[in-house]
Amino acid sequence: MIAKPSDFGGLFLLGMQMTDLEITMATGDDLTALQSLYVHLIKNDVPCPPDVAQDAIATLSLYPGSGVLIARHKGTPVASCTLIIIPNFSRGGQPYALIENVVTHTNYRARGCGKALLDTASARAWDRGCYKVMLMTGAKDEGVLTFYEKAGFAQSKTGFQKRRLAPR
């Protein structure tokens, strides 16, 4: 499923026509654009080496429905997230989805790009028969938490994580 400009109904948000937004599954050709977006996710993060990135995007494509979504405004990459569809043995075998690495370029925040991206990721999950879509954030910023709530995500579970390396 590729979200086309018409899927956003011609919404006009903060000087930007959503009809100019296109959301597709990223390919190996998009890795440079993705790396430029990730700078807006984790400041001073160590970039993923190109060969590791190529392997990661190829591996994600092996899981039906999974991959990295990239949103472009008039051809410029402005937002991205990773969607993973996970097979399941409960819930009658219905899969579930995990969204990770949600990022919007700083200059395009609060314009609807991130919400359109998450709506597209959710629609892809529903199309694959998922019974839920999950995401976690380490953000404490009230604006980020409100953004996820406005995008339809409820803060309804307790999340735990175990890390090999200490959090940044």
C-alpha positions as CSV (number, residue, x, y, z in Angstrom):
1,M,0.0,0.0,0.0
2,I,1.4,3.4,-1.0
3,A,-0.3,6.4,0.5
4,K,-0.9,8.9,-2.3
5,P,-1.5,12.6,-2.0
6,S,-5.2,12.1,-2.6
7,D,-5.4,9.9,0.5
8,F,-5.0,13.0,2.7
9,G,-8.1,14.7,1.4
10,G,-6.4,17.9,0.4
11,L,-5.9,18.9,4.1
12,F,-4.2,22.3,4.5
13,L,-2.1,22.5,7.7
14,L,0.2,25.4,8.6
15,G,0.9,26.6,5.1
16,M,1.4,23.1,3.7
17,Q,-0.9,21.2,1.4
18,M,-1.1,17.6,2.5
19,T,-1.8,16.8,-1.2
20,D,1.9,17.4,-1.6
21,L,2.8,14.6,0.8
22,E,3.6,11.1,-0.5
23,I,4.3,8.2,1.8
24,T,6.0,5.1,0.4
25,M,8.1,2.2,1.6
26,A,11.8,3.1,1.6
27,T,14.2,1.2,-0.5
28,G,18.0,1.0,-0.5
29,D,18.0,4.1,-2.6
30,D,16.5,6.0,0.3
31,L,19.2,5.3,2.8
32,T,21.0,8.6,2.5
33,A,17.7,10.5,2.9
34,L,16.8,8.4,6.0
35,Q,20.2,9.1,7.5
36,S,19.6,12.8,7.1
37,L,16.3,12.5,8.9
38,Y,17.7,10.5,11.8
39,V,19.8,13.5,12.7
40,H,16.4,15.0,13.8
41,L,15.7,11.9,15.9
42,I,18.8,11.5,18.0
43,K,21.2,14.5,18.1
44,N,24.9,13.4,17.8
45,D,23.9,9.8,17.1
46,V,26.5,7.6,15.4
47,P,25.3,7.0,11.8
48,C,24.5,3.5,10.7
49,P,27.2,2.3,8.3
50,P,25.9,2.0,4.7
51,D,26.5,-1.8,4.5
52,V,24.6,-2.4,7.8
53,A,21.8,-0.1,6.6
54,Q,21.5,-2.0,3.3
55,D,21.3,-5.3,5.2
56,A,18.7,-3.9,7.6
57,I,16.4,-2.6,4.9
58,A,16.8,-5.9,3.0
59,T,16.0,-8.0,6.2
60,L,12.9,-5.9,7.0
61,S,11.6,-6.6,3.5
62,L,11.6,-10.3,4.4
63,Y,8.8,-9.7,6.9
64,P,5.6,-9.2,4.9
65,G,4.2,-5.7,5.5
66,S,7.3,-4.5,7.4
67,G,9.7,-1.9,6.4
68,V,10.7,1.8,6.7
69,L,8.0,4.3,5.7
70,I,9.2,7.6,4.3
71,A,7.1,10.7,3.8
72,R,8.1,13.2,1.2
73,H,6.7,16.7,0.8
74,K,7.1,17.8,-2.8
75,G,9.9,15.1,-3.1
76,T,11.8,16.2,0.0
77,P,12.1,13.6,2.7
78,V,10.4,15.0,5.8
79,A,9.4,12.1,8.1
80,S,10.0,8.4,8.6
81,C,9.2,5.5,10.8
82,T,9.9,1.8,10.9
83,L,6.9,-0.6,10.9
84,I,7.3,-4.2,11.9
85,I,4.5,-6.8,11.5
86,I,5.0,-9.5,14.1
87,P,3.4,-13.0,13.8
88,N,1.5,-14.0,16.8
89,F,0.2,-17.2,18.5
90,S,-2.5,-15.6,20.7
91,R,-5.5,-13.6,19.6
92,G,-6.4,-16.3,17.1
93,G,-3.1,-15.9,15.4
94,Q,-3.7,-12.2,14.5
95,P,-0.3,-10.4,14.1
96,Y,0.5,-7.2,15.8
97,A,2.7,-4.3,14.7
98,L,5.5,-2.3,16.3
99,I,6.4,1.2,15.2
100,E,9.9,2.5,16.0
101,N,12.2,5.4,15.1
102,V,9.4,7.9,14.4
103,V,11.0,11.1,13.2
104,T,9.9,14.3,11.5
105,H,12.4,16.9,10.2
106,T,12.5,19.8,12.6
107,N,11.3,22.2,9.9
108,Y,8.2,20.1,9.2
109,R,7.0,19.4,12.7
110,A,3.4,20.4,13.7
111,R,2.3,20.4,10.1
112,G,0.5,17.0,10.0
113,C,3.3,15.0,8.3
114,G,4.0,12.8,11.4
115,K,0.3,12.1,11.9
116,A,-0.2,11.2,8.2
117,L,2.9,8.9,8.5
118,L,1.5,7.2,11.6
119,D,-2.0,6.9,10.0
120,T,-0.4,5.2,7.0
121,A,1.7,2.9,9.2
122,S,-1.5,1.9,11.1
123,A,-3.5,1.4,7.9
124,R,-0.7,-0.9,6.6
125,A,-0.9,-2.9,9.9
126,W,-4.7,-3.1,9.7
127,D,-4.4,-4.3,6.1
128,R,-2.1,-7.1,7.3
129,G,-4.7,-8.2,9.9
130,C,-3.0,-6.8,13.0
131,Y,-5.1,-6.5,16.1
132,K,-3.0,-3.7,17.6
133,V,-0.2,-1.3,16.7
134,M,2.3,-0.4,19.5
135,L,5.0,2.2,19.9
136,M,7.1,3.3,22.7
137,T,8.8,6.6,23.3
138,G,11.5,7.7,25.7
139,A,10.4,11.3,25.2
140,K,9.3,13.2,28.3
141,D,8.3,16.3,26.4
142,E,4.5,16.9,26.8
143,G,4.3,18.0,23.2
144,V,5.6,14.6,21.9
145,L,3.2,12.7,24.2
146,T,0.3,14.8,23.1
147,F,1.3,14.3,19.5
148,Y,1.0,10.5,19.9
149,E,-2.3,10.8,21.6
150,K,-3.7,13.0,18.8
151,A,-2.4,10.4,16.4
152,G,-4.7,7.9,18.1
153,F,-2.3,6.1,20.4
154,A,-3.4,5.6,24.0
155,Q,-0.9,5.5,26.9
156,S,-2.6,2.4,28.3
157,K,0.2,-0.1,29.1
158,T,3.3,-0.2,31.1
159,G,6.5,-0.6,29.0
160,F,9.7,-2.2,30.2
161,Q,13.0,-2.5,28.4
162,K,16.3,-4.1,29.0
163,R,19.3,-2.6,27.2
164,R,22.7,-4.0,26.5
165,L,24.0,-0.4,26.4
166,A,22.9,2.4,28.8
167,P,20.3,4.8,27.4
168,R,21.6,8.1,25.9
